[in-house]
Amino acid sequence: MVTRRTFLGTLAGALLAAPLAAEAQHATKTHRISFLALTPGEDTSLMKALLEHLHELGYREGRNMTFEYRSAEGRPERLPQLATELVRARPDVLIAGFGALAAQAAKAATASIPIVFTTVGDPLGAGLVASLGRPGGNLTGLTDQAKDLGGKRLQLLREPTPGEQVIGVLMNPDTPFTQLALSEAKTAAEARHTRLEVLEARTAAQVQGRFEAATKARATGLLVFEDPLTYSIRRQIAELAAKFRLPTISGFRDFAEAGGLMSYGTDRRQMSRRAAEYVDKILKGAKPADLPVEQPAKFELVINLKTAKALGLTIPQSLLQRADEVIQ
């Protein structure tokens, strides 16, 4: 016979046990996460920082997470097949690495699986989201573009080379972000009485010819729009810049580290860590449609003083003092 006291005791025990059981179930649930990369080596750069932060957030491979990585190794035509393979495994979240092409391939492969892009310059122009504030579909993530960035880079490039300016713009016209960046750079150049020489390159083999064209145009500096192509050949670009004696600036510190004169842009490692937080929110129930695309709030200036000396440039002390890092 069940007494009232026995019943209440049993009910109380059940109520206490329920949250504990749910918590234990959540802790032991295995989340399947996939990563689609275009550029080679993202597993040792962007993905590494993202994984480190996922671990800090409590996700461990072999315990409550499985992680699958696919890279097109710089060959965009491979992305659709790789995206399809990853989607077939039904991940809880699909992460798209650097650039719009990986995110576009992921979007084409699924309209239901949540997708987080780590670095897309122009998510609107790439057709990934309806708006930055309300993405509206199954994609969200981070953009490294800010409206005044082109003007700021032009200003920084002008400081070591005063006088009449002709700035070359090396860009891949097939990358959606570069059209937005070019429009902003043109506006900034007009305000600073600077002429731009647009140098389009779709392949690595075309880049040397564009440097030759910059020289013929009497370019005094070079603005490199970062995308998977220019990023993957950053050392080649730095070597050509040294050969043709062209001061260069781009968005990622990797360019300055590879021998470019300067970089001014976002910290990609920090962006990858933020992408991990987006993944965490989605795994806990948030919908990509409701997560605003995050825009950068902080930028870092890196100056390669060794390159400046090789080019015979004197970097103003005022500029050196503003640098976040100076490479000697």
Buried (B, 14 or more C-beta within 10 A) or exposed (E): EEEEEEEEEEEEEEEEEEEEEEEEEEEEEEBBBBBBBBBBBBBEBBBEBBBBBBEEBEBEEEEBBBBBBBBBEBEBEBBBEBBBBBBEEEBBBBBBBBBBBBBBBBBEBBEEBBBBBBBBBBBBBBEBBBEBEBBEBBBBBBBBBBEEBBBBBBBBBBBBBEEEBBBBBBBBBBBBBBBBBBEBBBBBBEEEEBBBBBBBBEEBEEBBEBBEBBBEBEBBBBBBBBBBBBBBBBBBBBBBBBEBEBBBBBBBBBBBBBBBBBBBBBBBBBBBBBBBBBBBBBBEEBEBBEBEBBBBEEBBBBBBBEBBEEBEBEBEEEBEEEBBEBBE
